[in-house]
């Protein structure tokens, strides 16, 4: 009988938020901290919006993923990287 090995779970600190995959990466799970009476920070609200859009409009998410692949494949020239800039590049 083969022994089933399971990857260890990752602990998300109680003051952090995350979107994680579940059910063999077929579902998304949104993890939010208990903020009590405080509002969620803007980035956590962004994660909530992403998760809500995924569940309400999976077609949109698929379109965005396809767009990312197309942009990667076309290798759009985004100009110089900040590390490549110096005063000799000024006009």
C-alpha atoms as one frame of an Amber mdcrd trajectory, in Angstrom:
protein
   0.000   0.000   0.000   1.432   3.380  -1.000   1.538   6.036   1.640  -0.165
   9.249   0.572   2.001  12.278   1.217   0.433  15.651   1.686   2.171  18.993
   1.308   2.202  21.002   4.524  -0.365  23.759   4.782   0.859  27.319   4.658
  -0.078  29.395   7.648  -1.467  32.818   6.802  -0.763  35.249   9.651  -3.956
  36.402  11.413  -3.469  40.014  10.253  -3.058  39.127   6.527  -5.418  38.507
   3.600  -4.927  36.110   0.702  -6.527  34.430  -2.268  -5.433  30.795  -2.292
  -6.278  27.831  -4.473  -8.256  24.955  -3.041  -9.521  21.536  -4.186  -6.461
  20.699  -6.264  -6.332  24.257  -7.665  -9.856  24.088  -9.097 -11.345  26.621
  -6.676 -10.299  29.892  -5.117 -10.570  30.580  -1.423 -10.511  34.074   0.026
  -8.919  34.395   3.462  -9.579  37.630   5.352  -8.504  38.612   8.854 -10.981
  39.453  11.584 -10.665  43.233  11.625 -13.254  43.811  14.340 -14.702  47.299
  13.848 -11.860  48.457  11.568 -12.190  48.720   7.791 -10.198  46.400   5.546
  -7.153  48.027   3.954  -7.461  48.934   0.270  -5.366  46.007  -0.971  -7.547
  43.506   0.902 -10.636  45.124  -0.643  -8.965  44.632  -4.040  -8.562  40.904
  -3.272 -12.252  40.716  -2.366 -13.178  42.415  -5.654 -11.000  39.954  -7.615
 -12.584  36.969  -5.893 -16.104  38.339  -6.433 -15.419  38.957 -10.142 -13.996
  35.446 -10.510 -17.107  33.858  -9.007 -19.620  36.071 -10.818 -17.923  36.227
 -14.232 -15.362  33.456 -14.837 -15.419  34.295 -18.560 -13.953  37.725 -17.819
 -11.151  36.151 -15.816 -10.406  33.766 -18.696 -10.292  36.720 -21.123  -7.810
  38.499 -18.862  -5.593  35.423 -18.659  -5.643  35.077 -22.445  -4.746  38.777
 -22.750  -1.763  38.258 -20.438  -0.538  35.371 -22.587  -0.893  37.475 -25.764
   1.016  40.373 -24.186   3.764  38.035 -23.050   3.998  36.452 -26.501   4.227
  39.816 -28.302   7.035  41.002 -25.988   5.947  44.626 -26.050   8.870  47.045
 -25.705   8.188  48.974 -22.527  11.201  51.251 -22.880  14.109  51.478 -20.534
  14.108  49.975 -17.081  14.692  52.399 -14.182  18.104  50.829 -13.604  19.069
  51.714 -17.186  18.246  55.403 -16.820  20.894  57.994 -16.125  21.511  61.659
 -16.881  23.172  60.861 -20.237  19.753  59.739 -21.496  18.214  63.185 -20.968
  17.412  65.224 -24.063
